[in-house]
Amino acid sequence: MSKATKKFETEVQQLLDLVIHSLYSNKDIFLRELISNASDAIDKVRFESYSSEAILEGNAEWRIKLVPDKAAGTITIRDNGIGMTMEEVEENIGTIARSGTRAFMENIRGKDLKEHPELIGQFGVGFYSSFMVADRVTMVTRKGGHDTGSGCRWESTGDGSYTIEECDKESRGTDVVLHLKEEMREYLEEWRIRSIVKKYSDYVQYPIVMDITRSEPAKGADGKVIEGGGEIEKTVEETLNSMKAIWTRPKSEISEEEYEEFYKHISHDFEKPLKTIHYAVEGVSEFKAILYIPSHRPIDLFTREHKRGVHLYVKRVFITDNCEALLPDYLRFMKGVVDSSDLPLNVSREILQEDVQIKRIEKNLVTKVLATLAEMKEKTPEDYLKFYKEFGPVLKEGVHFDFANREKLQELVLFESSKSEPGVFVSLKEYVERMPEGQQEIYFITGTSREAVENSPHLEILRKKDYEVLFMLDPVDEWVTQGLTEYGGKKLKAADRGDLELGTEEEKKAEEAKREESAKQYKELLEFIGETLKDRVKEVRLSGRLTDSACCLVADQYGLNANMERILKAMNQEVPESKRILELNPDHPIMQVLAKLYGEDKESARLGDYSELLYDQALLTEGSPIKDPLRFTRLVSELMVKAAKG
């Protein structure tokens, strides 16, 4: 194949423009990213070699070599990893192979990139950071197991296009050559390279090497310095990183800074972790682990492209950096490393899903993480609140899915409430402790915002009785309430579902008697409204929850409420046909007006109009669209005119 010039996809070019022109100040990360890529490539070839030794081509002396060339103004990052075919080069570098880069672009539009340095690493686009310091990047690569003539040479100046051609390459792996900008030549200095490797890549398990030239006095055969013999230059290859796996060292020997740097290395996050968990397990299942709770939510946390952040090693040999079996989905935000002594080295990703030892490790990790969160909540509530504001919606998924740990999770979930200020959370335990005497259930309401639920007519009677109501404002809360049915012997009760039975037995009897009397008074009117709205509501009845509003819609005890319908529609899910109950306030003046009108003229067209208005009003108060807004506004206008005329 002859040399071909091709265009980058639009999103890649936009990304390159940002990298070249909008950059944050810390340009050092280009070397960390390229070393990480090289380390990943070696991980992959090691893993593949367990099933196909031929891929090694007799070269299993793992190394990442840095080659600064001051004369040429280049620095080369060379690895003997898996390498790439020409098709893989084009897929990974020239085009959008995954939605990650596109999502990256969407999320940084309009933002100051200096304030979001972690975004580069989050989307695996670290290769492009090369263009921060280089005005031309050349990559020569060949995949292990392929013939020497199947190499690929890729080159770009970041101007919107790149060239690609086949080439010869004797050794397996990848060379990335950065032709440094004039003002970036400091990255050719030995001290600069050493400091960056020490800071970002000291824990990489493969030797990062560089040829070091030193001048030393000339010595004779006896090893003694020759007087007047001058100096000679001697070049030796030095290893720049310690390669000592941090998780194998005792906690007492590891500084906070080392934990932080290791976190940044494996997570590509520039911020400190919120919490570090370092522990070892011995016995039936033996493993060491360092887990981190990040301080902020990655922007792809709720997408299918989100990659798990816990790396699995077996006896310090990399297996995978995306092991879904290590932690359940609701802890997918955790970062870290697990190194097992029990798993076979040739374990496959498929076997991992069913391996008994992995199940034991997962159970142990979950127990440790939940215990750590419980301790944070108890001892450092301000840190727990930071965590919860970032990851609470994810953690709550466990209440629905993880039956074995449901009780532990119930102690960890927090909600805003009718008795808390915006942004202030209450636990279920705190709620129960401050329940007034006579309150039998824990009341909650789901919705899209605090403002929407706070003003809901469903809360009127609860507010009158001074009962606290939990505000469940995350979409996941609709599923949470299916798993969280009671706490501390108190059942959870939705304010907008079923009927509310409040107060003491005497109060309930008095309320029931009052409602029966009202039901007799308005019996025919309710039947008329029910008949008028029969295609839209399941039932029309008098309400025990309204004190000020004229009407509201409520779902059956196990029916779909308006919020759940909105969520399902947003997910493009088919919404099952369901009708809600229209509740009317027997003490509202509108009921007397309607009863009078019905008594005077049962055939009056205005009765039908008023019935429609009540239904539309109930829809609006719950945040649902009305079927005919034009007719609604016309009827309201007519009423206003009549009221003005007296």
Secondary structure, 3 states (H helix, E strand, C coil): CCCEEEECCHHHHHHHHHHHHCCCCCCCHHHHHHHHHHHHHHHHHHHHHCCCHHHHCCCCCCCEEEEEECCCCEEEEEECCCCCCHHHHHHHHHCCCCCHHHHHHHHHCCCCHHHCCHHHHHCCCHHHHHHHCEEEEEEEEECCCCCHHHEEEEEECCCCEEEEEEECCCCCEEEEEEEECHHHHHHHCHHHHHHHHHHHCCCCCCCEEEEEEEEEECECCCCCECCCCCEEEEEEEEECCCCCCHHHCCHHHCCHHHHHHHHHHHHCCCCCCCEEEEEEECCCCCEEEEEEECCCCCCCCCCCCCCCEEEEEECCEEEECCCCCCCCHHHCCCEEEEEECCCCCCCCHHHHCCCHHHHHHHHHHHHHHHHHHHHHHHHCHHHHHHHHHHHHHHHCHHHHHCHHHHHHHHCCCEEEECCCCCCCCEEHHHHHHCCCCCCCCEEEEECCCHHHHHCCHHHHHHHHCCCCEEEECCCCHHHHHHHCCEECCEEEEECCECCCCCCCHHHHHHHHHHHHHHHHHHHHHHHHHHHHCCCCEEEEEECCCCCCCCEEEEECCCCCCHHHHHHHHHCCCCCCCCCEEEEECCCCHHHHHHHHHHHHCCCCHHHHHHHHHHHHHHHHHCCCCCCCHHHHHHHHHHHHHHHHHC
